[in-house]
Amino acid sequence: KLSINAFDYNCHLDLIKLLRQEGELVKLRRARQKMSELFPLTEEIWLDWLKDEIKMASESSEREKVYELFEKAVKDYICPEIWLEYAQYSIGGIGQEGGIEKVRAIFERALTAVGLHVTKGTALWEAYREFENAILETAQPAPGSVPSPEQQQMLCSQLEKIHTLFRRQLGIPLLDMEASYAEYEEWSEDPIPETTIKNYKRALQQLEKCKPYEEALLGAETPKLAEYQAYIDFEMKAGDPARIQLIYERALAENCLVPDLWARYNQYLDRQLKVKELVLSAHDRAVRNCPWTVGLWIRYLLAMERHRVDHGVISEMFEKALNAGFIQATDYVEIWQAYLDYLRRRVDFTQDSSKELEELRSAFARAVEYLKQEVEERFSESGDPSCTIMQNWARVEARLCNNMQKARELWDNIMTKGNAKYANMWLEYYNLERAHGDTQHCRKALHRAVQCTSDYPEHVCEVLLTLERIEGTLEDWDAAVQKTENRLARVNEQRAKAAEKEAALAKQEEEKAEQRKQARAEKKASKKAKKPRIGDKRKADDDDEGEWGQEEEEQPSKRHKGDGDGVLLEEDMEVETGLFGRSGPEKPDRPANQKEKASTSRKDIPKVLHDSSKDKVTVFVSNLSYSMADPEVKLKELFESCGEVAEIRPVFSNKGTFRGYCYVEFKEEKSALQALGLDRKVVEGRPMFVSPCVDKNKNPDFKVFRYSTTLEKHKLFISGLPFSCTKEELEDLCKAHGNVKDIRLVTNRAGKPKGLAYVEYENEAQASQAVLKMDGLTVKEHVIKVAISNPPLRKLPDKPEAGRASLFAAPRQVYGARGKGRTQLSMMPRALQRQSNPVAKAENGMVQNSPAASSEPPEEPKKMSNADFAKMLLKK
């Protein structure tokens, strides 16, 4: 796998793990070296590697290799554990020449790097003191002997070193510093100086200020970015550079793949500390961790130039940036522009020719060719459509090199790349000619601009006339006026034709819409004409339709097959009465027993009433199987795991069949919140939808759609998957490119896969890498497409469909470019979504404002709450 893709981070880890298990030490060392060349290694990887090398290092030459390895390890991240391991390992070489001084030097470097670490710094200070105490023990004279002056001087010097360590430590806010103070009191034969006590108390006060931030970090979950940022802001206000640097390093050790964090850290180092080794090291680690971020590479090049790094090193770093694998075509334009700016600043333009100038021109030519060949081939688009690099090249040639001939050649090339139709491009060239060229070329450029510009021709015409008004002859003026008049006449003619065409198309659309509307009206009228007339009007008391907030059964226009009484549904009866009144032949009255039977069959169906005051303890459950037997028992078993269930109210149709949804009411609100976690749980082969019980009339801003509809840089959208692909198979495929937090396979309402999936990574860096590696991959003979998740916005309609007004005047939902997915189920029942435009009934059975009686559009119905709708249905 690594021979195919050397940048597969997880594959490197797997190989190292296997080689370590097998004990292949030589191959293991080689594998670790290859990985360290490509990536910064984490603290755990370094510690494992160092411990393995320490076991094998027996000779002094091998110890030197371990020291070199430690030096590499402490450069990747600032880790207290690695520094402590380094210092303790160095103690083993104390017997060599200069061994003690080498150990002290390593301890001092460690204290500089992590000695201020509030929670882990104490261990390093204690280890340093133990080392100095051990030396003190060896310097003690034998019992009963009198120490020589040299021994006495050595003892005093060693004691002073330990005193100094105690005093330095007590002046720093560290965890458990009270214990260190008590230890110093016990160890020291002399009283603790007032200065040390004062510094200690000041450090204690500072520790109290730091504790809330340390506790927040301790209790937070990875990546802790917000907590670290708050800590950084606190330290920035305090203004101690060493502490600011340390907290940045702590944050980056846990968030090494966050480009913005690296950018803020490097900006601080560039502007505040300005220490060359420190600044360049941080920039180098930033681009090694986030090589896909062009901004980090640009800052690195600027920092190298700022600290006067050798030109060859900067050029080599630029070549690395080109091979970093940026994810946008424009990134390559930015990095080239930064490098060309650097090369331009190296040139002495007072000389006619120089090595630096030739290098700059060669780089410009290479940049143009690179963007044309490499970038356009890879991204199938130009990263520089406005040819900004060629424009800058032309400006350099004209302004700095006085070479207008080369500048004109470049602008001619720019115009042939599709830019001749833009007025601003011509005016940019005109301004360059005006400043560094001559009037003849200015006039020529403007004449071409008048002929070619299609976006703002009036503007270039005005500029041409202004030029001739100031500098042109009468012949030049006449030619310019004729040219501009002819051009503007053609432009106006084209615009008029386009407007006529647009108006004609709009008219055609209106006519087609009117024809469709008329056809629907005729079809509706013909259907109603075929229906039998009903003389008696049903009263509201006999209404058997679903209650408010519930989904009604779809009302067929025909009689129910199998019903012996041939009863028509209420909606049919109202429509027939409204259209024809009592003018048609009346049907004979049905026998009383049939009427009684129909009424009884409807009254036996329990009405599901919902009290909106109990919304907080109630959830709405839908997409259940219609064939579910005894839904109350089934759902009670399911939801009892969330808390005590007060009541389950399934919704039934007029015939008494289960409608696939219900209300589940709990005793406590926390149980209802916990029940939301059962959303999309598969029940009898179908994903069950569980949503909050919310009255949308009182909460119009409530969003049922739970998934983001904006760009999600840490999440991928995958299409083209085989339907047989499982979540586990997809996870195995995706985890090779980062830590997968969640995978969602998109299914229809029946739970069948649609070949789509959303994959969420820990951060945008891993997602970006996954796009590069997985897009176009073949999975089970299916070529998949992978992109950063960017769901389309959901637009509202301009106007509701004619003749179909919503029951609550709520606008119909319009879906985005992908259409309405079957899993995007609205939590409002379909009966309330359906825009049915019922005919208003009068007391005598006749309608008011029927379509036949008035051609004016009906008034928009007044919005009603659940309580209003209940009163309307139950007022009689």
N, C-alpha and C positions, 0 to 999 in steps of 0.2 A: 504493500500500500504506500509506503513512504517513497519507494522508487517512482511511483506515479505522481504522488503529491507530497512533496517534502514539507509543506506547511500545515500538515494535519497534526494539530497540537495533541489531540487525544490519542492518536495513533503512536506518537512518541512516548506518551505515558504508558500505554499498554505494552509496548516493546520493552521499555525499561523495567516494568513490573515483572514481565515474564523472564527476562534475562537474570534479574535478581533472584527469582525463585529457583532458577536452574543453576545458579552459582557461576554463570559464565562471566567472570570478572573482566576479562579483556574486552569482550564484546560489549559488556555493560558500560565500561568506561568510554568506549568509542560512541555508543549510542547517546550517552549523556553529553559528550562533547559536541556532537552534531546538533542536539537539541539546544544547547546553550548558545551556539552560534546563531541560531535563528530566533530564539525567544529568550526573554528574561525568565529565570527560573524562580519558582515560589520558594518560600522559606522551608517548607517540608521537603521539597526535592533537593535543595541544597544541603540540608542537614543529613538526609539519607546518604547523599553522595559523599559528603565530608567524612561521615562516620565509617563508611566502607573504605575510603582511602586511608584513613588514620589506622585502621586495623592492618592494612597491608604495608604501611610505611615503617620500616625497621631501621634502615640506614639513613645517614645524614642527607644524602642526595635525594632520597625519597621524601624526607621531611621538607626539603625546599620546595618540592612539587606541591606538597600539601599547603605550604604557605602561599604559593601562587594561586592555588585553588581558593583559599580563603579570601585573597585579595579580589578575585573575580566575584565571589559570593557577596561581599559587603558592598559592591558597587551596584548590584541589581536592585536591591531594596534595603532600606535602613531597618534592620531587624535586631532587636536586643539579644535574642537567643543565639544568632550567628556570631555576633560580637563576643558574647560570653564564651561560646565554644572556642572561638579563635584565641582569646586570652588564656583560657585554661590549657589549650593545646600548646601554646607557646611556653608555658611553665615547664613542660616536659623537656624543653631544650635549654634549660637554665644552666646546665653544665658546660655548654659550649662557650666559646670566647664571646664576650659581650652579651651573654644570654640574659642576665638580669636587666640590663638596659633595654634590650629588645622587648622583654615582657612589659616593662614599664611604658615603653613607647606605644605598644599595642593597647594597653589599658587606657592610656591618655587619649588615644584616638577613639577608643570605644566610648569613653566618657563624653568626648566632644560630640560624637554622633548621637548617642542615646542616653547619656547620663541625665538628661532632663525628663525622660519618660516617666510620667507620674506614677504609673502602675508597675512598670517593669524595671525602672532605673535602679531601684534599691539593691537588687541582686548583684548588679555590676559593681556598685560601690562596695558592697560587702566582700565580694570576691577580691577586689583590689586590696582592701584592708587586710584580709586573711593572708594574701601573698606577702605584704609588707611585715605583718606579724611573724610569719614564718622566717623571714630573713632576720628579724629582730632576735628570734630564739637562737638562731645559729651564731649571732654575734655576741651573745651573752658569754662572759668568762666562766671558766669552770668554778664550781662551788669551792669557796675557801681561798681562791686566788685573787690577787689584786690586779685589776685591769690596767694595762699600759695606757699612756696618754693617747696613743693612736686608737686603741680599743674604746677608750672613753669617748673620744671624739666621734667614732663611728656609731657608738650607741646613742649619743645625743642626736646625731644626724638622723638616725633611723627613727627615733622617737618623734622627732619633729615632723618627719614625713607622715607618720600615722596621725599626729595631731592635725596636720594640715588637711589630710583626707577627711577626718571627722568634721572639721570646721567648714570645708567646702560643701560636704554633703548636707549639713544642717542648714545651709543657706539656700537650699533648693527645695521647693514644694514637692515632696515625694510621699507616697503612701507609707503608713506606719513609721513616720519620721519621729513620733514620740518614743518608740522603742529604740531608735538609733540614738536619740538624746540621752535616754536612760543608760544605754550601753556606754556612751562616752563618759557620763558621770562616774560610772563604776570603774572604767578603765583608767581614767586620768587621775593621777595623784595630786595634781594642782587644781584649784577651782577653775571653772569654765570662765573664760574672759567675757566681760560685758558686751563687747562687740559681737562675739559669737552668739550670745543669748539674744541680742537685739535682732541679728539676722535670722535667727531661728524663729522668733516670734513673727517677724515679717513674712517668712516662708509659710508659717502655719496659716496666717491670714490669707495668703494667696492660694494655699491648698483648699481652703474652704470655698473660695470662689470657683476653683476648678472642679470640685467634687460633683456639682450638679451635671456638668458636661460628661464627666467620666461615668457617672451613674446612668446617664441617658445612653451612652455608648454600650454599657454593659447590658442594659435591658432591651436594646433595639435589635431588630433582625437585620441580617445582611440585605443590602449593601451599606446601610447606615449613612447614606449621603447627606440627608438633612441634618442628622446629629453632628456629623463631622463639619459641615458647613457652619453650623452655629458655633462650634468650638473654634473654628478658624476665625470667624468674625470677632469672637471674644479676644483671641490672642492678637489679632490685628489692632484692636483698640488699645491693648496693653503696649504693643509696639516693640516687644523683645524679638529681634531677628532670629535668634537661635530657637526660641520656643515656637515661633511661626513656622520656621522650616521643619521642625520636628512634627508638628501636628499635620502639616501637609504630607510629610512622608508617611505618617501613620495612616492617613486617609488613603493614600495611593497604594499602600501595601494591600489594602482590602478592596480597592477599586481601581486596579491597574489598567482596566480597559475602558475607562471613562475619559474621553478626549478633553472635555471641557475642564475637568479637574487638573489635568496636566497643563492645559493652556493657562489657567489662572496661576498655578504654581510657577510656571516659567516666566510669566509676566512679572510676578513679584520678584523673582530672582534677577531678571533683566533690569528692572527699574530701581530696586532697593539695594540688594547685596552687591551685585556686579563683580562677584569673585569668579575669575575665568574658569578655574577647574570645576567649581561647584555648578556654575551656570551651564557649561557645556556638557557636564555629566548628566544633569537633569534633562536637558534637551535630547541627548542621545537615548536615555532610557524612555523618554516619551515616544519617540518614533519607533523604538523597538517594540513597545507595548501596543501602540495604535498606529501601525504603518499605513493604514488606509485613510488617515486623516491628513489632508493636504496642508491644512493650517499649521500643524505641528512641524512639518518639514520646512515650510516657509520661515517660521520663527527660528528654526535651527540654523538655516542658512544665514539669516540676518545676525544671529548671535555669533556665529563663526566669523562673519565679516567684521562685526563690532569688536571682537577680541583679536582681530588680525591673525586669524589662522591662515596657514599656508594655502596658496591658491590651488595647489594640486589636491589637498585634502577636501577643500570645498567642492571642487569639481567631482571628486570621487563620491562625496555625499549626495550631490545632485543626481548622479547616475543611479545611486541606490534608490533615491526617491522615485525615479522613473519606473523602477522595477517593483515598487511597493504594492501595486495592485489597487489603484484608486477606483472608486465605484461610480464616478461620473466623468463624462467627457470634459466638462468644464474644469475639473480638478487639474487636468494636464495643462490646460491653458494657464492656470494660476501659477503652477510650479515653474513652467517655462518663463513666464513673465517675471517672476521673482529672480530667477537665475540671470535672465537678460539684463534686468536692472542692476544686478551685482556686476556683471561684465561691463556695462556702460559706465559705472562709477570708477572702474579701473583705467579707463581710457583717458589719455591726455590729448584733448582735441586741438591743442595749440600746434601740434605736429601734424603735418600733412598725412603721414602714414606711420603706423607703429604696429608692433606685434599684437598689442592688446586690441587695437581697432580691427585688425584682420580677424582675430578670434571672435570679436563681437559680431561682425558681419557673417562669419561662418556659422555662429550659433543661431543667428536670426534665420538663415537659410535652412539650417537643420531643424529648427522649431517648426517652420512652415511645412516642411516635408514630413516631419514626424506626426504632426496633427492630421495631415492629409492621409498618410498611409496607415500608421498604427492605430490612431484614435478612431478615425472614421470606420475603419475595418472592424474594430472591436465593438463599438457602440452603435454602429449603423446610423450615426448622426455626427454632425460637425460640432465640435466643442467650441468653435470660434466662428459663428456665422457672420459676425460683423467684421471679421478679420482685424481684430484689435492689435495683434502682434505685428501684422504687416503695416498697420497704420503707425504704430510706434517706430517701426523700422524706417518708414518714410519720413517721419518727423526728425529722427536722428540724422538721416542723410541730408535733409534740407536745412535744418537749423544748426547742426553741429559740424557737419562735414561740407556744407555748401555744395551739395551734389544734387541739384534739382532734377537732373536727367534721371538718376536712379529713383528718386522719389516719384517722378511721374510714371515710370515703368511699374513701380509697386502699386500706385493708385489705379493704373489701368488694369492691373491684375485683380485688384480688389473689386472693381466695377464689373468685371466679367464673371464674378462669383455670385451673381444674383443680387448685388447691392445697388445697381443702377436705377432701380425704381424708387429709391428712398431719397427724399429731398435733403435730409440731414447729412447723408453721405456726400452728396455733391457739394454742399455748403462747407463741409469740413475740408474737402479738397480745395475748394475756392479760397478759403481762408489761408490755407498753406501757400497757395500760389500768390495770394495777395501780400503775404508777409515776406516770402522768399523768392517769388518768381517774377513774372512780368505781366503787363496788362493783356498782351496778346493771348497768353495761355489762360488768363482769367476769363476773357471773353469766350474763348473756345470751350472752356469747361462749362460756363453757364448756358451756352447754346445747346450743348449736349444734354445738360440737366433739364432744360425746357422740353426737349424732345423726349426724354426717357422717364422723367419723374411721373409717378402715377398716384402717389399719396397726397402730396401738397404742391401741385403744379403752380398754383397762384403765388406761392411764396418765392419759388425760384424765378418766376417771371418778374416779380417785383424787384428782386436783387439785380437781375440783368438790366432792367430799365434804370435802376439807380446808378449802376456802373456807367451806363452810356450817358446818363444825364450829367455826370460829373466829368468823365474823361473822354467820351466818344465824340466822333464827328457827326455831322448831319446824316451821312450815309449809314453810319453805325446805328444811330438812333432809329432811322427808318427801318433798317433791317431787323432791329430788336423789336420794334412795335409790331411789324408784320408777323414776325415769328411768334411773339406772345399771343397776338390776337388769333392767329390760326390755331395755335395749340389750345387756347382756352375755349375757342369755339368747338373744337373736336371733343374736348373734355366735357363741356356742357351738353353736347349732343349725346355723348355716351351716357352721361348721368341721367338725362331725360329718358333715354331708352331703357336704362336699368330701372328707373322709377316706374315707367309704364309697365314693364314686364313684372315688376313686383306687385303693382296694383292689379294687374290681370290675374296673377297667381292668387292673390288674396281674394279677388272676386270669385275665382273658380272654387276656392276653398269654401267661401260663404255659400255659393250655390250648391255645392255638394253637401254641405252641412244642412242646408234647408231641405234638400231632397231627401236626405236620410231622416230628418225630423218628420217630414210629411209622410214618408213611407212607414215610419214607426207608428205615426198617429192613425194612418189608414189600417195598418195591421191590427192595432189595438182595437179600433172601432169595429172591424170585421169580427174579431174574436168575441167582443162583447155582444154583437148582434146575434151571434149563434147561441148565446147562453139563454136558458129558460128564465122567465121572469118569476120573481118571488113576491108574493103579495104581502106576506107578513114580515115585519121587521123584528129582528131579534133584539131583545133588551140587553142593557149592559150587565144586568144581573146574571144572564146566562152566558156571559163571556167566559170561554174556556181557554183563551190563549195564554201564553206564558206571562208571568208577572214581570214588572220592571226589573231591569238588571239581568234578565234571563234571556236566553236565546230561544226564539220562537221556532216552531217547526215550519219548514217551508210549506207554503199553502198551495197545493195543486189546484188547477182550474177545473179538473174533472172530479167526479164523485169517487169516494174511496171504494175500491173493489172489495167485495166481501161484506160490506155493510148492508144489512137487509133493509134498513129504512131509507137508504139512498140520501142521507143527510148531506146537504151542501155546507161547506165551511162558511164562517161568518163573513170573511173578506169577499167571497164571491157574491153573497147575498147583498152586501152593501153596494158593491159596484153595480150590480144589476138594478137595484132600486134607484141608485143615483142616476143612471143613464136613461132609463125608460119609465121611471115612476110606476104607476099602476095602469098604464094604458094598454099593456099587453094582456094576453089571456092568462088568467090566474090558474095556478095549479090547485087541484082539489086538496082540501086539508088532510093532513096525515092523521091516521088514527091516534087517539089519545094515548094509547099504550105505547105507540112508537115514539111519540114526543116525550113521554115520561121516561122511556127507556134511554133515549138519547141524552136527555137532561141528566139522568142518574149516572150514566157512564162518564159524563164529564165531571160531575160534582164529586165522583169518587176519587178523582185524581187529586192528590194533595197539592196545594199551592205552596210554592217555596218563597216565603217572604224573607227579605234580608233587612236587618236593622243597621242603617249606615253608622250608627253610633258605636257599633261593634267592629268597625273596619280594622282596628288595630289588633284585634285578637282573631281575625278571620283571614283565611287565604282562599283564593279562587283556583280550583283545580280543573284542568281541561285536557282535551286530546286523549280521553280515556276510551277504551273500546266500548262500542254500543252494546256488544253482546255480554258485557260483564255481568255475571250473576251476583245478586246481592251486593251491590257496590258499597253499601254502608258498612257491612262486616269487613269486606276486603280492605277498604280504605282506613277503617279504624285500626286494623292490625298494623297498617303501614305507618300511620301518623302518630300512633301512641309512643313511638320511640322518641318523638320530639317533645312530648309533654302530655298532660291530661287533656283529652278531647271532650269538649262540652257537647257538641252536636255535629253531625254530618248531614247535610241537606242535599241529596242528589236531585237533579232536575229531570223530569220525565216529560214525554210528549203527550199529545191529546189521547193517544192510544194506550198510554201507560208504559211505553218503551223508554229505556234509559237514553238520555241525550248525550252522554259522554262528558258531562262536567257537573261540578257540584261545589258547594261551599263547605269548608271545614272550619268549625269554630272551636277555639281552645279556651281554656280557663285563664291562661296568662299570656301576656303579649310576647314574652321571650320565647314561648313555645311556637308562636306563629312565625317569629323571625327565624327560628331554627328550622321550621318546616320549609322555608324557602330554599334551603340547601338540598331538598329532594327534587328540585326542578330538573326535568329531563331524565329522571330515573325511569328505566324501562319497566313497564307494568303490562303484563300479558302481551308482550311483543311490540308495544308502542311507547314512545317517550312521553312521559306524563309532564305536563306544563303546570308549574306551581308559581303563582304570582300574587303580589299584594292585592288586597281588596280595596280599591280606590274608586271613588266617584269622580269621573273625569269632568263632570260639569262643575264641581267645586274645585277641582285641581286640574285645570286645563294644561298645565305645564308638565304633568306627570308623564314620564317616558317609560313605556313598557319594554321597549327595545333596549336590552342591557349591554349590548356590545358597542364598542366605540365606532363612530362614523367619521373619525379624523385619521390622519396619517399616524400609524403606530410603528415607529422605527425599530422597535424590538420584537415585532411580530411579523411572521411571513404568511402570505396567502399562496397556497399551492393548488393548482388546478391540473386536470388531466390524469388524476390518479386512477388506477384500476379499481373497480368497485369491490374487488376482493381484498384490497389492501386494508390491513387491520391497524389499530392504533399502535400496537406493539411494534409491528414492522416499520411503520413510519417513524416511530421514536428511535429505533435502532439506526435508521438512515440519517436522522437529523442530529442525534447526539454526538456524531463525529465532528461537528462543527461548533459545539458549545454546549452549555448546560441548558437543557430543555425544561422549562417550568411547566408548560401545559400544552396539550394537543387537543384540538377539537375537530373531529370529523363531521362535516356538514351532512345532515340527513334530511329526508322528507318527513312528513308527519307520521308516516308508518315506520320510521326508523331505518329506511333503506338508504344506503350511501349514495351521494351525488357526485363522487369523484373530486370533491373539494375538501380543503382542510386549512385550519389556522394553527400555526406553530409559534408558541411564545418562548423567546429566549430570555436569559437574564438581563441582557443589555443589547443596545443597538449594534455594538461592534460585532458580536457573535452572529447577529441576524444578517449583517452586511456580508460577512464572510460566507455564511450559508447560501446567500443569494448567488454569490460568485461561483461557488462550488457545485450547487445543486440545479441551477436553472438549465434546462435542456437535458437533464439526466433521464435515462431510460429505466423505468420500473415495471417489471413484468410486461415487457414489450409495449409499454405506454411511455411516451415522451412527456414529462411533466414540465409545467411552467411554474417558476418560483419568483415572487416579487414581494417587496415590502408591502404590508397590509395597508391599503388606503381605501376603505369602503366608500362608495359614492354617497353624496349628500342626498337626503330625501327632500324633494321639492314639493311645495304645496301647489295645488292646481290653480289656474287662473280663475276658473269659475266652475260651479258644479254642473254635472251633466243635466241637460234639459229634461224636465219632467220627472226628476228623481230627487226629491228633497229629503234630507235626513230627518228622522223622527225627532232628534234633538238638535237639528240644524248644525250638526258637527260636520266639518268638511271631510270628504273621503280621503283616505290616505293614498298618496301617490308615491310610487316606489322608484328607486334609482335605476341606473343603467342596467343593473343585473336583474331587474324585475323583482317580483315578490317571491322570495324563497318560501317554501312550504313550512319551514320552521319558524318563519316570522309571523307567528300567530298573535293577533291583537287580543288583549285581555277583555275587550268589550264584546259581549255576545253579538252574533251576527244579526240578530233581530234588530239591535239598536244601531248597527253599522249600516244595515240595508236602508236605502233611501226609497221609501215606498210611496210617498205622496198619497195618502188615503183621502178619499173623498169626504168632505164635511157633510154631516147628516143634519137634516132639519127634523123638527118634532113630528111632522106629518109624513116623514119618509122621503121627502124631496131634498135635493141637494142645493146648497148655496154655492154660487160661483163655480158651477161645473164647467168643464172644458167646452161643452156644447153651448153653454149659455153665455160665456164671456171669452173673448180672445185675449184679454189682458193676462199677463203672467200672474200666478198666484203669489200672495204675500208669503214671505219667508216665515215659517212657523216660529213661534216664540220658544226660546230655550226653556226647558223644564227640568227640575231636579227629580230625583227618584220619588221624593215625597209628593211633589205636584202631580206626577204621573199616577201615583197610587190613589190620590184623591179623585182624579178624573175617572179612573176605572171603578172605584168603589163608592162614588157619591150617591148612587141609587141603591 
